[in-house]
């Protein structure tokens, strides 16, 4: 499968940690970032279908300004 480049900004502390993990695992930074993205996508895709639908519906309502304020009681 052909690879493509993805650019992202991360906090310095996160970059340092990624470098440490890559060194400990004897992998490249690219390998570590790819594994992290694959893990995120896998977890995202495995969410319970109704939960995922609810999340997307909630985000759409926020975008539409249909937000009910939370009141502390």
Secondary structure in CASP SS format (residue, H / E / C, confidence):
PFRMAT SS
TARGET T0000
AUTHOR 0000-0000-0000
METHOD secondary structure of the structure
MODEL  1
X C 1.00
X C 1.00
X C 1.00
X C 1.00
X C 1.00
X C 1.00
X C 1.00
X C 1.00
X C 1.00
X C 1.00
X C 1.00
X H 1.00
X H 1.00
X H 1.00
X H 1.00
X H 1.00
X H 1.00
X H 1.00
X H 1.00
X H 1.00
X H 1.00
X H 1.00
X H 1.00
X H 1.00
X H 1.00
X C 1.00
X C 1.00
X C 1.00
X H 1.00
X H 1.00
X H 1.00
X H 1.00
X H 1.00
X H 1.00
X H 1.00
X H 1.00
X H 1.00
X H 1.00
X H 1.00
X H 1.00
X H 1.00
X H 1.00
X H 1.00
X H 1.00
X H 1.00
X H 1.00
X C 1.00
X C 1.00
X H 1.00
X H 1.00
X H 1.00
X H 1.00
X H 1.00
X H 1.00
X H 1.00
X H 1.00
X H 1.00
X H 1.00
X H 1.00
X H 1.00
X H 1.00
X H 1.00
X H 1.00
X C 1.00
X C 1.00
X C 1.00
X C 1.00
X C 1.00
X C 1.00
X C 1.00
X C 1.00
X C 1.00
X C 1.00
END
